[in-house]
């Protein structure tokens, strides 16, 4: 009968405790122990007395326990545990019960089949051990067994018992025949072991264990059989190897001498020992000995024998390592044996009469022998897992089970908690024996009373720095024996009664935590306490507002708590219900109360404390200090901003000229420093403006109805040009000098310094403090600046606001002012066909190229003084070789405007004059708004100088902006322009053009989708002149630059000279300032007039031949002066052309490499030009066509001044 058959199975192992959800009380029922006894020195079991149901605490330390044939080893009289049961009152009960080697090994426990567990013939040998237990009336207890001293301390060495064990497995292996195939002998060596268990008065259980060492040593016939089997098999093959000599002699090579024949059996013996996992497993393949060192094995796996999870199956660790690590290691050793055998046989040498036999002949003999010799090794290696390792692992599993850190119930999960260092099961399939070495248990601990309850915390929040005294109310508190646990950390507590206690909060990170009360009776349900960081204030927005209050202010900082943050401002507390906390506690928003004017501190307070630093907020008194603009039309609807302090959002009204603008129509900024409203209509003249809030009404400011302009500077100086001998200056004053208009109006004088002789004039201020005067005074030659001063005629009526002379615009004595035009002989700066000015390559679809225009063709270089540099260049831009329809946009960069400068069709050559603003790096950008590539050519015609453009006739460059598109209703009613119809385009006050002081605008006009051919005329007002600004054909898109004079109402009239409808688009690129132009380079507009028409003999008669020029007279014709002109603004049109070509306009001399206009056969083509006038008062027009003659038509609309002295 096998050992497994000899011992009956048991359904359930006897445990040491059960599960619980709370601490057990007096209602506990305990089991009565067994009464089985085996006398005559074999086994003596006694009943276990029922533990007192109401014991405050219980502890037990027992080194040897377990199950033997279904009986509990804990009941052995000779291995009585140290057991302590607490009394209801102090002191604690402590029991120390050490066991000697003699006592432990004196008991004979028969396992059957003649096998004893203990005793002189027992398979288990134990060293001396210690057992310790202590239990307190407060409900705490602890126990220890194994290598522990009489005080319960755990240790190894002097003063501590050995607490080791040795388990011989030989007799068990012999008793189970099934194990004998894989195992012959075995021993489990256990070093010093110990275990501790503890339970606090609050019912918190814990345990520890120690195992000094643990080794399993077995001998396996299967492992030894690896070497013996191979020795037998290879010995049988030795004759084959020895037969090499006979085989070689049989080849007829002569008498062969063979040396180096190996002894195969000797080679097998080299297998020796295999070690894996850092020495955790060592196998001797010759003897079959296998040693497993669990400490080393676990260390190799990154684990610690003494820090394993509860109930760790160590035998599974061993069997897994056998398969995963030992098996491949042995196979590697066998692979090495194959190499050894192969090398040894290949080492055989053979000679005939001292001459070595051919290697190929020898190889042909040896290779088959090698294959025969290594075959059994490879076969054994391939089946090693099935034949050796798996049977060995199965046999170990059938022999014993090993569990470390045995805990039947996890800590804090049952009334009783048991900690066992090591559990060993013998023949586990037969439930023969279960041996527990070093056990300690605590519980059930009834405790002194029921668990406490915690009902309230006061306060329930506080600073994260701690230090807050908190009062807890509840039940079951024990004075002197109660602690408080804050987020898992015990804190001292003072229980003043059974229903009230206090504790001081520790420092803790911000956030909610659980707070529980602990006594010997247990732990209360948690209450929530909130830790808050001290809030910080970083900024206020806004940081000022009206003294009347009502400003919505946001504090930005940290640590603000929703619903629990108050704000104090100037000693006034804003309750938490009126403070809104957002953005994760980083913003707190409130509304200011009314407060006396001045700067006050603002702080925010939470349970975490009061914010630092205090932030300043200024309560402003009501005052109005400025108004902008301070003038506007009588029709009203001008947006005006009153600046000051103390304005209240939603509660500020404006009174202007007696009309009240209600608070609902006045927009006040959050700081209360601006009030914005729209003016009502009013008669021309000055009016008073006041602002009214709940705090009162401001002093008045002045506003002027009917004024078209109020310059930023207090006066404008014009006409100063010492080199020309002009000696008149006009000082124009239209300014709000801020006089107290509640006084009686009086007379003021304007005096000029630098004026020869000194001059003055009298002016009467308008209501609101405005002066409106214009004086023309003589200026001495060489004068570069003047100034003016306002002073009262009669003292006492007014106070002078200006304390000293106010300078007019200072003008450097140069021939040409800022914004003056400098005509040049045409010069080519770009040609993508030849690589001029750019890479020799077409401009790709959607691409932008930069073209350098400074320091080229007469244009000044970078780094010139103001007035000597370049603001705008006039470029004649041509597209050619276009792959698809599209447009070009010429702009300064970096942002490209929505505008077109040249429109073109596929496979066409189209030119247009462009006023191109120059970027700071001296370039203009050209964008290809087409889906196809195109070549681009650009010729410079002249440039406008830079600097402040204040003089009349000076040019102000703008980034292109769209003023008109009849397709979408921009600038005109949506729809096409009717046949022979006229539209008025508002050009002032839009696209960067000012509302006043504009003489002319530069427009890039585009016609799209015309239904019939025709032309466009741009003019100021009726009567409409007989000129054309742009010619077009049916279905084509054409563009042209137009210098359009501006009417008094700020409009330009556009006439459609076609029997069909058209779509019109206009982009503004700049404007010329109004006034009387007197300085060089300034523009003087004239009514558009026809200067040249070769068809009718106007100026020149007859067509212009191919490769020929004409020289029409410009000066002294059609409104152009006979002298003092540098260039004209003209529109050039080619008509009656029978082939393609181009026209170049130049002053005189050699024809430059440039073009102003490109044309094709039988199409009229216009283009604007600013041609420089030659010294003879003429301009040359060259027809660059190869073979066709053309008619030319030229209309002029203005000229640029060039004084004769220059």
Buried (B, 14 or more C-beta within 10 A) or exposed (E): EBBBEBBEEEEEEBEBBEEBEEBBBEEBEEEEBBEBEBEEEEBBBBEBEEBBBEBBBBBBBBBBBBBBBBBBBBBBEBBBBBBBBBBEEEEBBBBBBBBEBEBBBEBBBBBBBEBBBBBEEBBBBBBBBBBBBBBBBBBBBBBBBBBBBBEBBBBBEEEBBBBBBEBBBBBBBBBBEBBEBBBBBBBBBBBBBBBBBBBBBBBBBBBBBBBBBBBBBBBBBBBBBBBBBBBEBBEEBBEBBBBBBEBBBEEEBEEBBBEEBBBBBEBBEEBEEBBBBEBBBBBBBBEBBBBBBBBBBBBBBEBEBBEBEBBBBBBBBBBEBBBEBBBBBBBEBBBEBBEBBBEBBBEBEBBBEEEEBEEEBBEEBBEEBBEBBBEBBBEBBEEBBEBBBBBBBBBBBBBBBBBBBBBBBEBEBBBBBBBBBBBBBBBBBBBBBBBBBBBBBBBBBBBBBBBBBBEEBEEBBBBBBBEBEBEBBBBBBBEEBBBBBBBEEBBEBBBEEBBEBBBBBBEBEBEEBEBBBBBBBBBBEBBEBBBBBBBBBEEBEBBBBBBBBBBBBBBBBBBBBEEBBBBBBBEEEBEBEEBBBEEEBBBBBBBBBBBEBEEBBBBBBBBBBBBEEBBEBBBBBBBBEEBEBBBBBEEBEBEBBBBBBBBBBEBBBBBBBEEEBEBEEBBBBBBBBBBBBBBBEBEEBBBBBBBBBBBEEBBBBBBBBBBEEBBEEBBBBBBBBBBBEBBEBBBBBBBBBBBEBEEEEBEBBBBBEBBEEEBBBEBEBBBBBBBBBBBEBEBEEEBEBBBBBBEBEEEEBBEBEBEEBBBBBEBBEBBBBBBBBBBBBBBBBBBBEEEBBBEEEBBEBEEBBBBBBBBBBEBBEEEBEEBBBBBBBBBBBBBBBBBBBBBBBBBBBEEBBEBBBBBBBEEBBBBBBBBBBBBEEBBBBBBBBBEBBBBBBBBBBBBBBBBBBBBBBBBBBBBBBBBBBBBEEBBBEEEBBEBEBBBBBBBBEBBBBBEBBBBBBBBBBBBBBBBBBBBBBBBBBEEBBEBBBBBBBEEBBBBBBBBBBBBEEBBBBBBBBBEBBBBBBBBBBBBBBBBEBBBBBBBBBBBBBBBBBBBEEBBBEEBBBBEBBBBBBBBEBBBBBEEBBBBBBBBBBBBBBEBBBBBBBBBBEEEBEBBBBBBBEEBBBBBBBBBBBBEEBBBBBBBBBEEBBBBBBBBBBBBBBBBEEB
